Amino acid sequence: MLTKLARELMTREREKVADFDHGRLAEILDLYVGTGIQVHSPGYMGRQFSGVFPLAGVVDFVSSVVNQPSSFYEAGQLPNVAERIMAEELNRYLGWDPDRATMITTSGGSLANLTALLAARNEAFPEIWARGDPGGGGLPAIGVSEEAHYSVVRAAGVLGIGESQVIRLPVNRRGQLRPDRAAAVLAAAERRNLRVFCLVASAGTTSMGAFDPLDELADLAARRGMWLHVDGAHGASLVVSDRHRAKLRGIEKADSLTWDAHKMLFVPAPCTLLFYRRGETAAGAFRQRASYVFDDEPDIYSSFDSGDKNFECTKRPMIMPLWTLWSVYGRALFAEKIDYLCALTGEAHRILQAEPDFAVLHEPEANILCFRYQPREIGADLLHRLQLDIRDQLRGDGRFFISKVDVHGVAALRLVLMNHRIHAGHLTMLVAEIRKIGARLLLAA
Ligand SMILES: Cc1ncc(COP(=O)(O)O)c(C=O)c1O
């Protein structure tokens, strides 16, 4: 249907440049804006990307027009300077040595996770980049939480680290990695001739928004000589909030951090920040020469380049909306919104807990909350189906958008509150809507 509408909006002119048609452009824009997820609606409660601050959209538009890719200073001078400044500004909350830490931007958290794993692997296996062979001492392996985002395992696959070399570490009921049980699992892996060079922890898991105990995991990583990578794609932004910073206690000991600004810093996607505590390790990810872009004689231009440290050659100047907002409004803009959304999620938890026909699955640590509509004892299969059907109907009706995720093997409904225009009244309306749909589905079952 949408494909048909889209095709109908295309000019039939093939020989010469078509006359500009205002009506056609207006219809294309209407179709674009009116379809897909409505991130600025208070009914949007289901995914981790945000409705952006309007000013960020304006700056992004300017970026599209000036078109200054940002891997190289010669092309994007201000974006490269702004990256340095934002690295310093945000590093204050990470507590890393400012003379040593470094930050690059990448097109998404998935690519940041891949890049950090590559740097970690190349540090642990110095010969592998040149020879493709890890040498003696065991096959490269990584330790990841059972709740890790799929991009981590995908990144391992890209690096030639097979699934049997990805060591799944147990989590508790709240989805947090358990350091007390991880050590034994890692030791067992090493007895299988695996060398676990990197431990990947999460600061805000995708399913439940759980924060792993970074402090203890950093100590575990140090004891076993592993790199600690923290996937904070969702939750790293909480460090800018005085109220929530403690959830990342121990981040000061991590080796690298993935931080999606297009999630909880509310700028256009993609805008990911990849931090390294020891800046020199960033250069270890890619060990290449390419005379057409990399200069052997360092100067002001090459000293600002990030192209040697990131996968992309041509890269959007994605820092510009973030740096501009930070410059114009300061940190509090972000901290206040984060505080509001986390408090609102706490409110959602209270509202749902008070409803006897809903089961809330965990206390929210940030702005993600999983629950089920469960008016009575129901077998697991039907319970699972019921949640999926509720999600589908809500999505089809179009007033609310929430997501679903499996929790302990059974589907759950998932709220991700990213919009400060949502208030408790919207949550109450959502509860009523789910109850109406759920009761109808159960009757028909
Ligand atoms: C914890 C976590 N890591 C990584 C990612 C992937 O980030 P991106 O979508 O920016 O590639 C996500 C996305 O939701 C995530 O929640």
The ligand as a Tripos MOL2 file, in Angstrom:
@<TRIPOS>MOLECULE
LIG
   16    16     1     0     0
SMALL
NO_CHARGES

@<TRIPOS>ATOM
      1 C1         22.4270   -1.7090   24.9300 C.3       1 LIG1
      2 C2         22.4660   -1.4180   23.4610 C.ar      1 LIG1
      3 N1         23.6160   -1.5760   22.7870 N.ar      1 LIG1
      4 C3         23.7190   -1.3260   21.4800 C.ar      1 LIG1
      5 C4         22.6220   -0.9030   20.7670 C.ar      1 LIG1
      6 C5         22.7670   -0.6490   19.3000 C.3       1 LIG1
      7 O1         22.8340    0.7070   19.0820 O.3       1 LIG1
      8 P1         22.4960    1.3400   17.6500 P.3       1 LIG1
      9 O2         21.0410    1.0950   17.4350 O.co2     1 LIG1
     10 O3         22.8370    2.7740   17.8290 O.co2     1 LIG1
     11 O4         23.3420    0.6510   16.6400 O.co2     1 LIG1
     12 C6         21.4010   -0.7280   21.4080 C.ar      1 LIG1
     13 C7         20.2200   -0.2950   20.6610 C.2       1 LIG1
     14 O5         19.1230   -0.3000   21.0820 O.2       1 LIG1
     15 C8         21.3130   -0.9960   22.8020 C.ar      1 LIG1
     16 O6         20.1780   -0.8690   23.4820 O.3       1 LIG1
@<TRIPOS>BOND
     1     1     2 1
     2     2     3 ar
     3     2    15 ar
     4     3     4 ar
     5     4     5 ar
     6     5     6 1
     7     5    12 ar
     8     6     7 1
     9     7     8 1
    10     8     9 2
    11     8    10 1
    12     8    11 1
    13    12    13 1
    14    12    15 ar
    15    13    14 2
    16    15    16 1
@<TRIPOS>SUBSTRUCTURE
     1 LIG1         1 GROUP 0 **** ****
